[in-house]
């Protein structure tokens, strides 16, 4: 899990470098699962981002009921504002994840978020 944790942290650093104040970490900076990165893309909708990222191991932090997207109750309890929380995406990494794959996701996100 140490290698996966390092990849997760590399992923977060690359997201920050590329998107600056348009990406926010959800959760504690240190006390979190080593294979999961939960971030929000400010003023975006996570489901829209995921729709453009086929083949990526990710999910949204919101729930869809009758075509209406709502802020995740967990993010709401954390007092994450809707303008941030609605853009939540949870990325999962595993023992076979490679650094090159993270760079590819960053590039694909750049195309989606421009």
Secondary structure as UniProt FT lines:
FT   HELIX           2..19
FT   HELIX           20..22
FT   STRAND          23..25
FT   TURN            34..35
FT   STRAND          36..41
FT   TURN            42..43
FT   HELIX           46..51
FT   TURN            54..55
FT   STRAND          58..60
FT   STRAND          62..65
FT   TURN            66..67
FT   STRAND          68..71
FT   HELIX           73..77
FT   TURN            78..79
FT   HELIX           82..85
FT   TURN            86..87
FT   STRAND          88..92
FT   TURN            95..96
FT   HELIX           99..113
//
